[in-house]
Amino acid sequence: MMTTVVIADTNRGLREALDDIFAPHGGVERVIPKDGSNTVYIKPNGIHFTPHTHTDPAALDALLAYLRDHGYRRLAVMESCTGGNFTRLVFKVTGYADICRRYGAEPIYLDEGPTVRVDLCDGTRARIPRRLHDEIVHRDGDFYLSLPKLKTHSMSTVTLGVKNQQAFPVDADRMERHSHRTLHRRLAALYDLTQPDFCIVEGLRATAHGHFPPAALLEECLVEMNVLIGGPDTLAVDVVGARVLGYALEEVEHLRLCAEWGLGEGELARIDVRGLGLERFT
């Protein structure tokens, strides 16, 4: 059976686009179990507070409002920003903290608190937050939704759902494998450790020519897309997102590795792409 990925047009509104994303799966209440004791964990790309480097706050706001309107009460937003910064500060400057308060979501600053060491499938080890280990890697009934931004990246080619988990290791262990030679395999190994239950890529504006657009070159680095790209198979969502950005699977090594390791669907021809057609972006 083919996995489904939706490219939803946000010009009608973010709520309508979220309806479109969940519709092929029977709606959000068929996708996310509704149990008063379970938590929906949302992982945006909150790498930094610099404009256009992080998931658009409007998308996070719309998603939390959408979930609250559908009766989900236990909500959390988790992130660990880039090295040398503080996630608590990023949440303050971007408005994520205010958004969490507005909808009663718990902000989880993954760069604070105790850690635990885990073995990865590539033979390496990494320290990750204990809360992440206990509540995400070993979750039981809770729901993990990834909300990355549609961006290119200077080392990983694209930064979408799979790379969104690069936030999980502590800074020292993250940077140890953050190079052109080692990053792709580390990303695939982190994806083998745990995968989101659902992924929605925020593509209101795509960030091109790298992941930190300089202020003087924003006009060249930002592309108005007005889309959300979503589905239950994060690898498939990333394959479609990469194609929207102009890349094939073979050009994004961490996606190729995930497909090779059987961690999702990597073949575009085997993905049922609905909503806006890919031909619009090629």
C-alpha positions, 0 to 999 in steps of 0.5 A: 500500500502506498504511503500518502503525502499531502502538499496543502495550499495555505492560501485558503488558510492554515486551518484549511490546510491542516484539514487537507493534511489529515483528510486522507487519514480520516481526519486528525482525530483518527490520526492522533489518539484522543486519550486524556492521559496522553500528550501530543509532543510537537517538535518545531525547528527552533534552531535560532531566533534569526528571522526565517531560520525557524518554523514560522510561529504562525504555523505553530500557533495554527497547529496548537489552536487546531489541536485544542479545537479538536479536544486535545488538552495535553500539548507540549512543544519541545526543542533544543536550539543550535549550539551557543544559544539557549532554547528558552531565549529562542522561545522568548524572541520568536514568540513560541513561549507566548504561543505555548501559554496561549494554548496551555502547551508545556514548553520543553527546553531539551537543553536543560535537565539531565541526560542519558547516553544511548547507543546508535545503530551506526556504532556511535553513542550520544547523550540525549535529554532524559525526558526525550529518552523516556517520553519520546524514544520509549513513548507509550500512547503519546504522540510525536509530531514533527513540525520542521521548516522547508529549508536547504542546508549547507551540510545536509542539503535539506533540513526537514523532518529527519534532520529536525532530530539533530536537536536531540543530542547534547551540544558537544555530541551534536557538534562531534558529528556535524561535518560534511563527512559525518552529518548525514550518517548521524542524521540517519542513525538518530532517525533509526533511534525514533521516528515521528508519528506524523510530520508536517513541513511548514513551507509558507516561505522556503529558505534557499541557499543554506539554512541561515539567510543573511539579512542583506540577501533575504530577497534572494534566499526566500521563496514564497511557497504557501504550502504545508507538506504532511503525512505519517511517514516522515521519510516520504514527507522529506522525499516530497519536500526535497523534491519541492526544493529541487532535489532527488533522493540520491542527492540527499544522503541522509534520506538515501540512507534512511531508505536503504535502512528500511526506515520509510518510503524513499521512492517517489514513485511509490508515494501517493502525492495529493493536493498540489501536484509536484509538477508545480515545483519542477 
